[in-house]
């Protein structure tokens, strides 16, 4: 992995405006409801992309960094409040509200779409892709795009008022797929195994309307369903992948805010992604809910590997129409 005593990084392009692939870092963690720390996820993932991931990708037999310009784009999740009080020597920086975060992500993603760049968003909590989907609206007909959701949870609540002492509203992390459905996107959910009765009712209603397919994940249901069978349930050619790492079993990805035992195993996840890129046109992706812990690098490494896998798979299949 070294050349001329310099460690090569997967991030090989300094200017996001000149890149083929943009890794959009969104370090936001305001609405998460259990374990905190997802705002530290993007930096931890980058550390692995810089130092730990092998540049050769065995599945595709390629070295994507030799063919693609890959850039890092970090979005600022703070705003500055100008103060006139003698109590403060400097202006105060505060975290964006969920509504402001969504607008910030949407604006940046819209520019990447204009430049026809493939963007992988790295969160951050799971609310951050809402801005992506708002940006996709003017470029694609939502009914012609399916969001492939890998997740332990439906995330179909309308807001977080049923469990949060101080609710964050309609852009909380537990509402992300409800907002996607309202925008008109189709949904295919894999790994779901912790949900409220209200969310199951919403999912059943969306399924009756042919807007959603879902696979409840337990040994009695679809835990061992073939990944190509799942991809073949997707009616649209275009898909967007949203990957909450708690969809994967915590034996493989333990450092996340809301871990639930019994998820997808590692090889199954890789196979699902491979079939998604091979048999559909993936227009974008995100990896969210990595919450790093001291002395535990498995999750951030796994997220970085998933990120590079998607880059390699996109590169191999990018001529697909």
C-alpha positions in Angstrom: 0.0 0.0 0.0 3.0 2.3 -0.1 4.9 4.0 -2.9 7.8 6.4 -2.4 7.4 6.2 1.4 3.9 7.7 1.0 0.8 5.9 2.1 -1.8 5.9 -0.6 -5.4 6.9 0.3 -8.6 5.9 -1.5 -9.3 9.6 -1.4 -7.1 10.7 -4.2 -8.6 14.0 -5.4 -8.4 17.2 -3.5 -11.1 19.2 -5.4 -14.6 17.7 -5.1 -15.6 19.7 -8.1 -13.2 17.6 -10.3 -14.0 14.2 -8.9 -15.9 11.2 -10.4 -16.9 10.0 -6.9 -17.7 12.3 -4.0 -17.7 11.0 -0.4 -20.0 13.5 1.3 -19.4 13.6 5.0 -22.4 14.7 7.2 -21.3 14.6 10.8 -24.7 15.1 12.3 -26.2 13.4 15.4 -28.9 15.6 16.9 -32.0 13.4 16.9 -30.6 9.9 17.7 -32.5 8.4 20.5 -30.3 5.9 22.2 -26.5 5.7 21.8 -24.8 8.9 20.6 -21.7 9.5 18.6 -22.7 9.1 14.9 -21.4 12.6 14.3 -17.9 11.1 14.7 -18.6 8.4 12.1 -17.4 10.1 9.0 -14.0 11.0 10.4 -13.5 7.4 11.7 -14.5 6.0 8.3 -12.1 8.4 6.5 -9.3 7.2 8.8 -9.8 3.7 7.5 -10.1 4.8 3.9 -6.8 6.7 4.4 -4.8 3.9 6.0 -6.5 0.5 6.3 -8.4 -0.5 3.1 -6.6 -2.4 0.4 -6.7 -0.6 -2.9 -7.1 -3.7 -4.9 -10.7 -5.0 -4.9 -10.8 -8.8 -5.3 -14.5 -9.2 -6.3 -14.2 -6.9 -9.3 -10.5 -7.6 -9.9 -9.9 -3.9 -10.2 -8.1 -1.1 -8.4 -10.7 1.8 -8.6 -8.3 4.5 -7.3 -6.3 4.0 -10.5 -9.3 4.7 -12.6 -11.4 7.2 -10.7 -10.9 10.6 -9.0 -12.4 10.2 -5.5 -12.9 13.3 -3.3 -13.9 14.0 0.3 -16.6 16.7 0.8 -17.3 17.6 4.5 -20.5 19.6 5.2 -20.5 22.0 8.1 -23.2 21.1 10.5 -22.9 24.4 12.5 -24.2 27.9 12.2 -22.7 31.0 13.8 -24.8 33.2 16.1 -23.5 36.8 16.4 -23.6 37.8 20.0 -23.6 41.3 21.5 -23.3 40.2 25.1 -20.2 40.8 27.2 -20.7 37.3 28.5 -19.1 35.9 25.3 -15.8 36.9 23.8 -16.5 35.2 20.5 -19.5 34.5 18.4 -21.3 31.2 19.3 -21.5 28.2 17.0 -24.5 26.0 17.4 -25.5 22.8 15.7 -28.0 23.1 12.8 -31.6 22.2 13.4 -32.8 19.1 11.6 -34.6 21.3 9.1 -31.5 23.3 8.5 -29.4 20.1 8.1 -31.8 18.8 5.5 -31.5 22.0 3.5 -27.7 22.0 3.7 -27.5 18.4 2.5 -30.0 19.0 -0.3 -28.1 22.1 -1.6 -24.7 20.4 -1.7 -26.1 17.2 -3.2 -27.9 19.2 -5.9 -24.6 20.6 -7.0 -23.1 17.1 -7.2 -26.0 16.0 -9.3 -25.5 18.9 -11.7 -21.9 17.8 -12.1 -23.1 14.2 -12.7 -21.0 12.8 -9.8 -21.7 9.6 -8.0 -22.1 10.5 -4.4 -21.8 8.3 -1.3 -23.1 10.1 1.7 -21.4 9.1 5.0 -23.3 9.9 8.2 -24.1 10.8 10.8 -27.5 9.6 11.9 -30.1 8.2 9.5 -32.0 11.5 9.1 -29.2 12.9 6.8 -30.4 11.2 3.6 -33.7 13.2 3.6 -31.8 16.1 2.0 -30.5 13.7 -0.7 -33.9 12.6 -1.6 -35.2 16.1 -1.8 -32.4 16.9 -4.2 -33.1 13.8 -6.3 -36.7 14.9 -7.0 -35.9 17.4 -9.8 -33.6 14.9 -11.5 -35.6 11.7 -11.4 -39.2 10.9 -11.1 -39.5 9.5 -7.6 -41.9 6.7 -8.7 -39.1 5.5 -11.0 -36.6 5.2 -8.1 -36.6 2.5 -5.4 -34.7 3.2 -2.1 -33.1 -0.1 -1.0 -33.0 0.2 2.8 -30.8 -2.0 4.8 -31.9 -1.4 8.4 -33.0 -3.0 11.6 -35.9 -0.5 11.8 -38.6 0.6 9.5 -38.0 4.3 10.3 -41.6 5.0 9.4 -42.7 7.1 12.4 -44.2 10.4 11.5 -42.2 12.0 14.4 -40.4 11.0 17.5 -42.9 12.3 20.0 -43.9 8.8 21.3 -40.5 8.2 22.9 -38.5 11.5 23.0 -38.7 13.8 26.0 -37.8 16.7 23.7 -39.1 15.6 20.3 -37.2 16.7 17.2 -40.2 16.4 14.9 -40.6 15.1 11.4 -36.9 15.0 10.5 -35.9 12.8 13.4 -33.8 9.7 12.5 -36.8 7.4 13.1 -38.8 9.1 10.4 -36.5 9.0 7.4 -38.4 6.4 5.3 -41.8 8.0 6.1 -40.4 11.2 4.5 -39.1 9.2 1.5 -42.5 7.6 1.0 -44.1 11.1 1.1 -41.7 12.3 -1.6 -43.0 9.5 -3.8 -40.1 7.1 -3.8 -40.6 3.3 -3.8 -39.0 1.4 -0.9 -37.6 -2.1 -0.5 -36.5 -2.7 3.1 -34.2 -5.5 4.2 -33.3 -6.6 7.7 -36.2 -5.1 9.6 -36.7 -6.7 13.0 -37.5 -3.9 15.5 -40.6 -1.7 14.9 -43.8 -0.3 16.4 -47.3 -1.4 15.5 -47.9 2.0 13.9 -44.9 1.5 11.6 -46.0 -2.0 10.6 -49.4 -0.6 9.7 -47.8 2.2 7.6 -45.6 -0.4 5.9 -48.6 -2.7 5.2 -50.5 0.3 3.7 -47.6 1.2 1.5 -47.3 -2.4 0.3 -51.0 -2.4 -0.6 -50.3 0.7 -2.7 -47.4 -1.1 -4.4 -45.0 1.5 -3.0 -43.1 -0.8 -0.7 -41.8 -4.3 -0.2 -40.2 -5.3 3.1 -38.5 -8.4 4.5 -39.0 -8.9 8.2 -35.8 -10.5 9.5 -36.1 -13.6 11.7 -35.4 -17.3 11.3 -39.2 -17.8 10.8 -39.4 -15.4 8.0 -36.9 -14.2 5.3 -33.6 -14.4 7.1 -32.1 -16.7 4.5 -33.9 -15.4 1.4 -31.7 -15.3 -1.6 -30.3 -11.8 -2.3 -31.1 -11.9 -6.0 -34.7 -12.8 -5.1 -34.9 -9.6 -3.0 -33.4 -7.5 -5.8 -35.9 -9.0 -8.3 -38.8 -7.7 -6.2 -37.6 -4.1 -7.1 -39.8 -2.9 -9.9 -37.7 0.0 -11.0 -34.4 0.0 -12.8 -33.0 2.9 -10.8 -32.3 2.4 -7.1 -30.7 4.4 -4.3 -29.1 2.4 -1.4 -29.5 3.6 2.2 -27.4 1.5 4.5 -27.9 1.9 8.3 -25.2 -0.2 9.8 -27.6 -1.6 12.5 -29.2 -3.6 9.7 -26.1 -5.8 9.8 -25.8 -8.1 12.8 -23.9 -6.3 15.6 -21.4 -9.2 15.7 -20.1 -7.6 12.5 -21.0 -3.9 13.2 -21.3 -3.3 16.9 -20.6 0.4 17.2 -23.9 1.9 16.3 -26.5 3.9 18.2 -29.4 1.3 18.2 -27.9 -2.2 17.8 -30.4 -5.1 17.4 -29.2 -8.7 17.4 -30.0 -11.0 14.5 -29.3 -8.9 11.4 -27.7 -9.5 8.1 -24.4 -11.3 8.2 -21.3 -9.8 6.4 -21.2 -12.1 3.3 -25.0 -11.7 2.8 -24.7 -8.0 2.9 -21.8 -8.0 0.3 -23.8 -10.3 -1.9 -26.9 -8.1 -1.7 -24.9 -5.0 -2.7 -23.2 -6.9 -5.5 -26.5 -8.0 -7.0 -28.0 -4.5 -6.6 -25.2 -3.0 -8.6 -25.2 -5.8 -11.2 -28.9 -6.0 -11.8 -30.0 -2.4 -11.3 -28.7 1.1 -11.9 -27.6 2.5 -8.5 -27.8 6.3 -8.7 -26.4 7.0 -5.2 -25.9 5.6 -1.7 -25.3 6.4 1.9 -23.8 4.6 5.0 -25.1 5.9 8.3 -25.2 5.4 12.1 -21.6 4.5 12.6 -20.9 5.6 16.2 -17.2 4.9 17.0 -16.1 3.5 20.3 -12.7 3.5 21.9 -10.7 0.3 21.3 -13.3 -1.0 18.8 -12.5 -0.3 15.2 -14.5 -3.1 13.6 -17.5 -1.0 12.6 -15.7 2.0 11.1 -13.5 -0.4 9.2 -16.5 -2.3 7.9 -18.2 0.9 6.8 -15.1 2.0 5.0 -14.9 -1.4 3.3 -18.6 -1.2 2.3 -17.9 2.3 0.9 -15.0 1.1 -1.2 -17.0 -2.0 -2.4 -19.7 0.3 -3.6 -17.1 2.5 -5.4 -15.7 -0.6 -7.1 -19.1 -2.0 -8.0 -20.3 1.4 -9.4 -17.1 1.6 -11.5 -17.6 -1.9 -12.9 -21.3 -1.3 -13.7 -21.4 2.4 -14.6 -22.0 1.9 -18.3 -25.4 0.4 -17.4 -28.2 2.5 -19.0 
